[in-house]
Amino acid sequence: MTGASQRGLAAQARGVHAEALARDALQRDGWTILGQRLRTEAGEIDIAAERDGLLALVEVKARASLALAAASLQKRQQARLLAAAEILLARNPDWGRNGSRIDVMVVDAAGRIRRITDAVRAWD
């Protein structure tokens, strides 16, 4: 295996671990997980969760620090998230009867998690 492919596998493992930490944190906060790694034609939504009729589509970002993780969500990816969210909402009209939003959960190397609510908006 090449160095690049080993790094890719390590990054994927970190991402899966960060998603599990985010999912567990959401569940502790009373959110019901509706799905994970939801693929659409526009891209993937890491986690869909609902609480009291509010749908949160969550992008998980893992980096060495929380600041680096938060800064890693670029405009192109935000556009992809919005497009994927539209597809998921069309496929699941019963989700989010009290509204929906896109959140970002950032995870650092020590496993600390922070949530940025309503992080991506169509008019940004």
N, C-alpha and C positions, 0 to 999 in steps of 0.2 A: 504494500500500500504506500502511496506517495505521501509526502508531508502535507500537501494541500488537501488530500482526501482525508487524512487523519484529523487535520484542523477542522474540516467541514463536519466530520462525525462528532468531534468534541463540541463544536458550536451547536449542533443539532441536539445533543444530549443536554447541554446547558439550557437550551430553549424549552425542551420538554420538561425539565426540572422546574424552571421558572413558571411555566404554565401550571404545573401541579401546585406550586406554592400559591399562585394567584387564585386558582380554583378553590383551594382549601380556605384561603382568607375570605373569599366571597361567601362560601358556605357558612363560615363562622359568623359572618355579619348578617346571616339570614337570607341570603340569596339562593334561589333554586337554579341549578345549572341545567339549562335546556339543551346545550350541545357544546362540543369542543371541536376545534379544527374543522370548522364548517367551510367547505370548499364551494365556491361559486365560480361562474365564468370570469368574474372580475378580480377574484382573489380569495383569500382565506380570512375568516374571522376566527381568532383564537378561542374565544369563549363567548357564549350567549348565556346571560343570566337574567332572572326576573325576580322582583320583589314587589309585592303590593301592586302588581299590574304595570310596573315600570320595567322596561327592557333595557338592559345594558349590554351593548356589544363591546367586548373588551379586547384590546390589542395589548399583548404582553411584550415588554422590552426588557432584556437582560443585558447588563453591561457591568464593568468593574465598579462603577459608582452609580448612584441614583441620578446624579446630574447628567452623566454621559448617556444613561438609558433614556432620560427624558428628552435630551437633545437629539436622539437618534431617529425620531419620527419626522421624516422629511415630507414636503408638500406632495410629492408624487405618491408616496404611500398613503397620505391622508386622502387623496383623491380615490385611490384604490379601495380604501376602507369605506368611503361614502358609497361608491358604486356597489361594493359587496353588500353593504347594509341594505341598500334599496332592493337588491335581489332577494335577500333573506326575508325582508319584511313582506315582499310580494308573495313569497312561497309560504309564509307562516302568518297569515292575517290575524290569527288569534293571539299572537305575541304582542306584548306592549300595549294593552288596551288603555293604559293611563300615560302613554308616552314612551319615547325611546331616546337613547343617547349613545354616543360612542365614548367610552372611557379608555384610558391608558393606565396600565399597571406596570410600574417600573420595579425591577428587582436588581439588587446589587450583588457583588460576589459573596457577601456574607449572608445573603438570603433575606436582607431587609426589603420590605415591600412598601411602596407608596402608591396611592391611587390618585389619578388626575381625572376628576369627573368632568363629563361633557367636554372632553379635550379636543374633539374634532367636530367642526360645524360646517355645513354646506356654504355658508356665506363668508367663512374665513379666507 
